[in-house]
Amino acid sequence: MAATKGKSGGSKRTGAAPGGGGRSMTVTVKTAKRRKLSSTLWLQRQLNDPYVQEAKRQGYRSRAAFKLVQLDERFHLLRPGTRVVDLGAAPGGWTQVAVAKVRAGQPKGGRVVGMDILEWDPVPGATTLQGDFLADDAPDRLKEALGGPADLVLSDMAAPTTGHPSTDHLRIIALVEAALMFAGEVLAPGGAFVAKVFQGGTEKTLLDQLKRSFTTVRHAKPPASRAESAETYVVAQGFRGDASQGDPSGK
Ligand SMILES: C[S@@+](CC[C@H](N)C(=O)[O-])C[C@H]1O[C@@H](n2cnc3c(N)ncnc32)[C@H](O)[C@@H]1O
């Protein structure tokens, strides 16, 4: 078995599971011959991550689900009846949270449409699409599945990192800009936009565009977002209507 208790019995950890409490032992992982150190550290982190354990307990497909739960607690984004587009949705944690909160598929419930470039298992109550959001046909596919305006566009999209910081930065910005442009086409007035960005990465032009299009724009790093990750979220609320949209460069 890969996981073993540390030789000294492991160290104590406080505040283990989110919303849970209690103390649990830290699990350490022995480096197997064929496992790289980075994989060993990843496995060790997963085994000791209270959000991973809680996601499993609550039936969420990813620990990322808690990021949306926490963003929603703070910004009140998801209500029964809310119509949601979830970009970069696989494996489906955010979609699961959105379906439950908007009561998708129930009388007077909302609607949730998710898309990911990867194949992913359907989430009951949602429309799950596979496709590259940057592909020409993606916006139309999403709009068709939605069948009307959206109240909330979520983007947790993250391109695989190349290890080349400026390339990674450009890729992330391209995804957020495309998501924002799409949001401008589908959001109903008063709607909201939430996107993963990276600290120091919300470019001035993007921020200016957000401020023109929405009445409030804030950054938030939910507690479930790992402290060592540069990831943060931009939360824009109070969409002013598509007349405020235009060239993201602000021209
Ligand atoms: C951090 S994960 C999303 C986790 C998800 N929110 C959850 O709760 O399970 C980022 C996702 O973005 C997707 N992604 C990256 N680039 C994309 C693109 N161009 N089009 C669609 N999905 C994309 C990745 O495939 C990946 O599944």
PDBQT file of the ligand as one rigid body, heavy atoms in Angstrom, charges set to zero:
ROOT
HETATM    1  C1  LIG A 301      -9.500  23.417 -12.133  1.00  0.00    +0.000 C 
HETATM    2  S1  LIG A 301     -10.292  22.435 -13.308  1.00  0.00    +0.000 S 
HETATM    3  C2  LIG A 301     -11.989  22.751 -13.002  1.00  0.00    +0.000 C 
HETATM    4  C3  LIG A 301     -12.536  22.082 -11.787  1.00  0.00    +0.000 C 
HETATM    5  C4  LIG A 301     -14.047  22.202 -11.694  1.00  0.00    +0.000 C 
HETATM    6  N1  LIG A 301     -14.458  23.573 -11.446  1.00  0.00    +0.000 N 
HETATM    7  C5  LIG A 301     -14.625  21.333 -10.605  1.00  0.00    +0.000 C 
HETATM    8  O1  LIG A 301     -15.180  21.873  -9.649  1.00  0.00    +0.000 OA
HETATM    9  O2  LIG A 301     -14.548  20.110 -10.712  1.00  0.00    +0.000 OA
HETATM   10  C6  LIG A 301      -9.990  23.355 -14.797  1.00  0.00    +0.000 C 
HETATM   11  C7  LIG A 301     -10.647  22.754 -16.012  1.00  0.00    +0.000 C 
HETATM   12  O3  LIG A 301     -10.535  23.681 -17.097  1.00  0.00    +0.000 OA
HETATM   13  C8  LIG A 301     -10.570  22.906 -18.265  1.00  0.00    +0.000 C 
HETATM   14  N2  LIG A 301     -10.159  23.685 -19.440  1.00  0.00    +0.000 N 
HETATM   15  C9  LIG A 301      -8.950  24.252 -19.680  1.00  0.00    +0.000 A 
HETATM   16  N3  LIG A 301      -8.941  24.853 -20.885  1.00  0.00    +0.000 NA
HETATM   17  C10 LIG A 301     -10.190  24.692 -21.404  1.00  0.00    +0.000 A 
HETATM   18  C11 LIG A 301     -10.790  25.072 -22.633  1.00  0.00    +0.000 A 
HETATM   19  N4  LIG A 301     -10.113  25.756 -23.568  1.00  0.00    +0.000 N 
HETATM   20  N5  LIG A 301     -12.070  24.739 -22.865  1.00  0.00    +0.000 NA
HETATM   21  C12 LIG A 301     -12.774  24.032 -21.929  1.00  0.00    +0.000 A 
HETATM   22  N6  LIG A 301     -12.238  23.627 -20.753  1.00  0.00    +0.000 NA
HETATM   23  C13 LIG A 301     -10.968  23.950 -20.488  1.00  0.00    +0.000 A 
HETATM   24  C14 LIG A 301      -9.631  21.754 -17.935  1.00  0.00    +0.000 C 
HETATM   25  O4  LIG A 301      -9.835  20.668 -18.798  1.00  0.00    +0.000 OA
HETATM   26  C15 LIG A 301     -10.011  21.466 -16.483  1.00  0.00    +0.000 C 
HETATM   27  O5  LIG A 301     -10.909  20.394 -16.383  1.00  0.00    +0.000 OA
ENDROOT
TORSDOF 0
